[in-house]
Amino acid sequence: MQVSMTVNGEAVTRDIEPRVLLVHFIRENLGLTGTHWGCDTSNCGTCVVLMDGQPVKSCTVLAAMADGHDIRTVEGLVVGGALDPVQQGFMEEHGLQCGFCTPGMMLTARALLDRNPHPDDSEIRQAISGQICRCTGYATIVRSVQWAAAHPAVTDTAADGAGTGESNSEEVTA
């Protein structure tokens, strides 16, 4: 069967077997290996991608179910060569160790910040509660999301120097 969707802003159409999971479609058909495949039972959350802006565990979604939808993977967080504040926050606050859960955590955090730009610790913990990190103990992940909330992305209209090496970010003062 044929599926068409938008992945990281790009229209894609592929012929696939009807039983192909979205995680495998993304990794094997599109070569976007940032989406990790973990437990295959939806328990770990490493495979989270955004479908129409909402986090979904791509190991439980058939690629055929994503037909006509907008999919965003961790590779799609970088815009105009600039890291998303969530990615920057994970670097600044050491929100990763082995990195296996990181793409799913980042996308879940991005979805949270898109619907609530200033979440408290409880809201952050609730948002990531469907994902397992065996390394960090979650404190640094929560701090990473807090950092991202305090350093929102530069908007497209303010990003005139994007890709030119010019810094367009403003320092946030508390």
N, C-alpha and C positions, 0 to 999 in steps of 0.2 A: 504494500500500500504506500501511497505518497503522503507525506506530511509537510506542511509549510508553517513556519513560525518565524518570529523575530527573535534573534539571540544576540544580546549585547548591541542592539540597535541595527543589526544587519538581517535582512530577510534571507532565510534559508529554506530550501526545499530538497527533500531527500526521499528516496524509495527505501522503505524499511519493512522488516517483518512486523506484523501487528503486535507481537508480544514483547517487543523491545522496550525496556525501561528507559525513562528519560535520562537517568544517570549514565547508562551505557551509550545512548544516542549522543549525549553531550561529549563524553570522553572518546568514544570510538568513531563515531561518524563525523563529528566536528573537530576532534583533536584538542578539545579544551580540557586539559587534564587537571586544572585547578579544582574542579569539582571532584571530591574524593568519594570513594565507595567503601563503606565500612561494614556494617553489620548485615545489610540486606534485609533487615526486619523492621526498620524505622525506629529503632531504639536509640541509636547513637547520634544522629543528626549531622554527621559529617558531610552528607550529600545534599544539604539544603541549598536550594537555588530560589530565586524570586520568580514567581509566575504572576504576571500582572501586578507586580509590586508586593505580593504576599509570599512569605516563606513557605516552601513545600519541600518535603523530603522526596527527592527525585528517585529514590529507590522504590517508592510506592506509587509512582505516577508513570503510566505508560506514555511513551513518546507520542502515540496517537492522541492521547488526551490533551496534549499540549498544542495540538494543531490549531492554528489561528491565534495563539496566545503570544504574549511578550515574555521572554525568558531572560533573566539576567544572572550571569555566573560571576564568580569572583574576578575573572578577567575583565568583566564589564564595569568594575568599580573605578578603574583608572579612566579619567576623562581628560582629553587633551594633554596627555603625558603627566598629569598631576594625580597624585594619590588621593583617594577619597579620605576624608577625615577619619573614618573608621580604620582604614589601613594605617594611616599615620599614627593614630592613637594606639594601635596594637604595637607599633614600633616604640613609641615614646614611653609607654607604660608596661612594656614587656608582657603583653597579653598572650604570648605564645611561647611554647617550649618546643615540643616535637613538631608542632605545626599541622598535625593531622586533622584536628577539629577546626582549625583556624578559618578556612574558607566558609564553612557553614556558619560559624559564629559571626564572622564579619557580615555576611548577608543578612542574618537575623538581626544584627545590630543596625544595619542600614535600614531595614524595614521598620524597626522600632523608631529610629530617629526621624524617618520620613513621616510617621504618623504622630510622633510626640517628640519634638526637638529638645525637650528638657526633662527626660525621665529621671526619677529618683532611683536609688539603689534597688528598692523593692521591685520597681517596674522593670529594671534591667534584668534582675535575677529571674523574674517571671518570664520575660521574653526568651531567655536562653535556657529555660528549665527543660526543654525538650532535647537538649544536646548534652553529650557527655564529653568532658575533658578529663583525662586521666593524669594530667601533668600539673596544672597550675593551681588547683584549688579554687578557681573562679575569681578570687580577689583581684588579680591583675587584669582579668577580662572585664570585670565591672569597671575598674579604673580606666581601662582603655576606652570603653564606651562613654564614660563620663568625660574623658579628654575630648573625644570626637564631638560630644554635645557642646562643649565649651569652645570648640574651634570649627564652626560650620564651614561648609564648602563655599568657595567663591562662586558666585552666580555667573552664568554665561555672559551677561552684559558687562560684568566687571572683569572678565577674564581676557581683556584685549591683548595682554602680553603673554597669554598661554602659549607654551611651546617655544618661546623666544628666550627663555632663561630669566625673564624678568619676574620678580616676585610680586603677586597681586594680593597676597593675604595681608590682612590687618591683624595686629596684635590685639587680643581680647584682654581687657583689663577687668579685674573683679572689683 
